[in-house]
Amino acid sequence: MIADHLLILQVIVPLLAAPLCVVLRHRMLVRLFAVLVGWVVFAIAIMLLTRVLNAGTVDYNLGNWAVPWGIECRLDSLNAFVLLIVSGIAAVVLPFAPHTVKDEVSGDKQYLFFAAFLLCLTGLLGITITWDIFNMFVFLEISSLSACALISMGRSRRALTAAYQYLVMGTIGSTFILIGIGLMYMMTGTLNISDLNDRLQRLIIVNQVPMFVNQTRTVIAAFAFLTVGISIKLALFPLHAWLPNAYTFAPSMVTAFLASTATKVSFYVLLRVIFTVFGVTFAFQSMQLNTWLMPLALVGIYIASTVAIYQNNVKRLLAYSSVAQIGYMVLGLSFVSVTGLTSSIVHLFNHALMKGGLFLAMGCIMLRLGSVQLQDMKGLGRRMPLTMAAFVVGGLNLIGVPMTAGFISKWYLILAALEQGLWLVAVLSLFSSLLAVVYVWRVVEVAYFQEPERPAGGELRRLNEAPVSMLLPTWMILGASLVFGVYTEFPVGVARRAAEMLMGVGS
Amino acid sequence: MPNLGLFNYWVVIVLMMTGFYTVIARGNLIKKLIGLNVFQVSVFMLYISMANVKGGTAPIIFEGAKIYSNPLPHVLILTAIVVGVSTTSLGLALVVRIKEAFGTIEEDDIRRLEEEA
């Protein structure tokens, strides 16, 4: 009985849990409850993914309304995988929360913090499961409005301006998406993703001239609005202006969660809209989207990595590195091949693990040291050995050292480039790893090879290692990135299936 | 209802660009939000305009009504209006807190204060 409704429970559970947090109100209860919800959601996602991998697509009609009238939810290998990533990160980040939230969010607002967090989770999961493009927009707004509230809870007053900027940029992005959806509805009269794909390829008569729906100017404008709107949400270079400040000033836990899920879900939306709604032929042959995306991705990787090198706030450094990593994902997409898409989807998974882990390590440092400025982190390798070791593991992942998950994504990316004889692109993406070496090394050098400055005349403040409830999630998520760097069948297998489905080859 | 041709859509485009320009060009945080609102409202009008069916009446069943406007975009826009209201209220709440924290709502002044810190 319940098994039939798992798909919708995935969204309903956190959606109902959010107001319950406000009702419970008690600090301890709310924390435990949120952790429980996170785990339940993760368990559902695992069940759904196994079902999709064994039996193929899972469908669900909301309220049992048949498809053209009702809203459909559909899970295939791509969004089941994204679902696993989002809910998995939430399940790891929530147990991490109590200490840092106590430290960074004032006591009377904590239950609201968790309520907003669960709403944000609802939005992200909702975007992932829905098969109705307007529904996608609504969930996108739920997630970005609650993310905005979460960011504004940061300790520094700059969190407020960062949240404001995120709100304005995000709203422009989602309004662009809304315009795109409207224009498509105008031409097709449907919002269901499969229907849209079907009707966009039909032949109609415009001014006595027969043409395909997707050759009309309205649909081309819709395509442009949707791509630009989603790119803002995705923080694709040069539309990434909102991202660095939002990640820097948000509470540590929020940064870890958003960095590893929000942009990933936006990337999923991009894939879905380009490949499933518009189709490969339209997007890449008629519109030549790849000739735009490839240079933007490469320039984005280089500029963002270079800017990252010059940052003195480590959270900010990692935020710029995120912009660069989004570049790698988009680069994989722009090859328009199964291998390229596999590398994008694998990187989506791997980057969620490594950035999540790195930002969690930043959370530990923020809790004990009270700062994530580079000059304060001198000698931290000896003062907080476990946390800094976690940072090093995450850093190696970012660089793409063999035996780490980061290597696997780079490997497939370069394979995809070589497959098409794009030697220059392959060399450029290899070379860009050197920039990652530089920015990771800057932190490692300060933490391990510099003596901490003693306050004049006083003793150095003793620092305890972060509490187990924080170290454990950090190491779990980074440990997973090491495991999936060696046992690659699972992420690569699922990603390849998803890529083949998107390209329309294989099953 | 007289056929207005593409008049509605021209209004939509003018409003859209006005709003978008205000968001980008204005330094006052409240004015930015006003611009954002105008931008969003223009999209509401886009949806409502495309729902119109020539000679159609409101989608309510009553004597003598034969052709109805398409109700779906109306419903969609109800949702989008709710989204717009919550965006505006969240934005205004943030502006209140920014005013408390920085003592100003002018972007340039805030940036100066941020760089000093």
Interface residues (C-beta under 8 A of the other chain):
Chain A: F134 F137 V138 E141 L145 C148 A149 S152 R157 R158 L160 T161 A163 Y164 L167 V168 T171 I172 T175 L178 I179 G182 Y185 M186
Chain B: F20 V23 L29 K32 L33 L36 F39 Q40 V43 L46 Y47 M50 P73 L76 T79 A80 V83 S86 T87 L90 G91 L94 V95 R97 I98 A101 F102 I110 E114 A117
